[in-house]
């Protein structure tokens, strides 16, 4: 049994250092959206190049999480974090001064590789710095809140930089942060690695990367409305590669993923709930951003500012967890949080075309506040259920689950909303529009709004209204579906984890 030694001042200051790259990681996901118009005018990327500029960072982060998590277990979590921080800073400078679209794509790819080191390294370090269950829960709450803080700061910092400097300046925001991490990390962060790690299996690395990238890419294509045979084939190839990867892990003496972790009921149950929570939350963001910008006509910066209360609600919910679990079982806290989240999604069904802004913000605050404890506690269980020497591996599995949950949520919920939109538009599309314009308008809300701008007022206004009504109808259906599904998840979470200990510790609870 591990001695539950209390963390001191050095560990808590070290946690503040750990939070720095987490804030930066989520900032990097948001600031680029604001810079797209300016960099497009300067670099003149093709539509394909622009998509790669936007997506390659997230693709490589998702694909390399497992590799980086197990690499940290082998070479040392602090060492990997500092290597990643140095690489992230250098790639940020490269991106800031990129003179062609191809250079920016390469810089974003390097940022993705470096970014993949951050989450598993920081989370596994928390596992080794905070041995007491309650302290670790509080530390993980701060760790999760730091991501929301980065998401909230991103639009503000990016908007300020773009107001006074060139588009590349948004990438330089992170350079001082990484320099501070490189300066303080060796002093405040402990080193830890698996004493018997074995060699990193190159074939497993390539298999995991190919499998994750294939599935994530396919899901993103579905979310974008590209549901053709090639997309399905790519996803199938990813699933097949995953099966080959798992089979290989069973044969290795030192596998990249220890499949015995999944035999721990607490670990596997928390992982399931964590992934499904990401499914619902990030699936909803896909609709809210479109509603704010395309239905209400807000700019990206205005939409980001109106979403700030939801980030603050998530931060507040994350930091409140230690108090909530002081007198209640974590399973009960999670169940209530999911129920509160279900209420928030139910509120979204009250959104209308011209009267939904305050309802949207209120609903977002409610479901983010409810879901925040769920993410904190499931992460705590996932990390605490794994042996200390496997913390990097467990962290990588946790974050990969979140990536899959988010991508699947956007793809599935987006497909449901799009199907309803297209059905209603097929019935309501006004006459007098060319077949080509009608086809574009039926496909997506963005396409309909773009085509409406080309038409005279007597045709433009009915088309815009029809498209908005069709989108809001699909939005209502998916909101109700999500509310019902989250209520069911609340019951499932309580039933699966009601026997789990207050802190997962290192006790292995085998599956029945």
Secondary structure, 3 states (H helix, E strand, C coil): CCCCCCCCHHHHHHHHHHHHHHHHHHHHHHHHHHHHHHHHHHHCCCHHHHHHHHHHHHHHHHHHHHHHHHHHHHHCHHHHHHHHHHHHHHHHHHHHCCCCHHHHHHHHHHHHHHHHHHHHHHHHHHHHHCCCHHHHHHHHHHHHHHHHHHHHHHHHHHHHHHHHCCCCHHHHHHHHHHHHHHHHHHHHCCCCCCCCCCCCCHHHHHHHHHHHHHHHHHHHHHHCCCCCHHHHHHHHHHHHHHHHHHHHHHHCCCCCCCHHHHHEHHHHHHHHHHHHHHHHHHHHHHHHHHHHHHHCCCCHHHHHHHCHHHHHHHHHHHHCHHHHCCCCCHHHHHHHHHHHHHHHHHHHHHCCCCCCHHHHHHHHHHHHHHHHHHHHHHHHHHHHHCCHHHHHHHHHHHHHHHHHHHHHHHHHHHHHHHHHHHHHHHHHCCCCCCHHHHHHHHHCHHHHHHHHCCCCHHHHHHHHHHHHHHHHHHHHHHHHHHHHHHHHHHHHHHHHHCCCCCCCCCCCCECC
